[in-house]
Structures are given as structure tokens and as C-alpha cells.
């Protein structure tokens, strides 16, 4: 597995840390999540999506708005296979609502993919 790009996105005081990885197997995500939990100890949620070996998987980690699904859509849109997209959110005190959360995760995911240049 290899980190390809990382960005920080701010939305109404919440911080979204988005990372794009090339992975060898779906099991790599568990190791990456351990790293994210250590790096972003204040994060309330670590949401992800992956596409690898004809598998597609996502997890919302208790966040509203189905951000895992949203991140999966970003991977699909850009034709990324053998990739994982992980976004960790540090709550900033302002509730974004279901639509706002989905939008923020989508923007963070899109931005990290664009930084990578795919």
C-alpha cells in the first residue's frame, strides 16, 4: 500500500483529513485505519471507501449522511481501482446536517483525488 495524496479541508470549523491510497488488498484498509486513529486522535469519525480486486466496500463509522457511500462514488467517478479513500473528521462544534456532511465528505474526497492528479 502507498499513500498517493493527502489534504485538509475545512467546513464550518470541522476539519476533514482526506487521504488517497493505492492498496494491494481490501485487508490493507484495517492497517490504514489504525494509522488514522493514531494520527487523528481527536477525530470523531474515520470514514472510508475502497475498490480493490473486484470488491467495493465502504464504512460510515457512525457518521450521518452515508459518507462511505459518497467516497465510493468518488472512487468510481474517477475510475480508481485498487484504491482506498479515507477521510477523518474532527468536529468543529457546528452541526452540518445530513446534506452538509455528505457534501463536505464529497468535497474532501474530490479534492484529494484532484491533488493526486487522476
N, C-alpha and C positions, 0 to 999 in steps of 0.2 A: 504494500500500500504506500501511497505517496500523496502528500498534500500538494495540490496544484495552485490554490489561491485561497486568500482569507481577507475578509473585510469586516468593518464595524459600521453598523447602520443605526442611526438614532431616529426614534419616532416618539414624540411627546415624552421625553425623558427616559423611555425604555431603551436599553441598548441591546442590539441584536448582533451577535458574533457569528458570521456565516463562513463556513469552510467547505471547500470542494476537494474531494479526494478521488484518486484513481485507486480502485480496490481489486484484489485478486479473487476474493470470495465473499459471499454475504456475511460470513462469520467475522470478517475484519471489522465490521461496524461495532461490535461489542468492545473491542480493544480501543477503538477511536472514542467511543462514548466514555470509557473510563478516563481517558486523557482529557476530554472536555469537562468532565465533572471536577477534575483536579485544577484545570486551567481557569474555569469559570465557577468558582465555589459559590458565588452569590447568585448564580443563575437559578431561576425558578423552574425553567423547562429546557430540555435538550431534545429538540425535535429533529427527525431525520427522514430521509428517503434514500433508497438505493435501487439501482438497476444493475444486475450482475448475473451472469450465467442463466439467462432467461428468467430470472426471478425479479420480481418487483415487490418491495416491502417499504412500509412507512410506519412511523410511530409519532403520536401527538404528545406523549409524555404528560398527559393531563391538561394540556393547553386547549383553550376553546378555539373554534373556527377551523378545525381539521388542518393544521399547518403541515403535518406529514404528507397528506394528500396533495396539498398545494406545492410542496417541494418536489414531490414525484412528478407533478405536471411540468415543472421547470426542467427537470432532467429529460423528460420525454420531448418537450418542445425543442430542446437543443440537441436531441439525438445522442445523448450521453449514455453509453453502455459501459459497464464496469466502473461505475462511479457511485459515490455517496455524497450527499449534501446534508450537512449537519448545521443547524442554527440553534445557538444557545441564547436565551432571552433573560436579561437582568431587568426585572420590573422597576419602572421608574416612578410609580405612585399614581399614574394616570391610567384608568381603565380605557382600553381602546375599543371594546366591544368585539363581537364575533367578526364582523366585516373588517374592522380595523386591524385586528390581529392577523387575519388571513392576508390582508393587503401588505402589512408590514413584513410578514414572513416571505411573501412572494417577491417583494422589492429586494429584500436582503439576498434571497436565493438568486434572483436575476442578476443583481449587481456582482456577486462573487463569480458567477459564470462569465459575465462580460469582462471582468478583470482578468480572468484566465484567457479570454480571447477565443472561445469556441463559438 
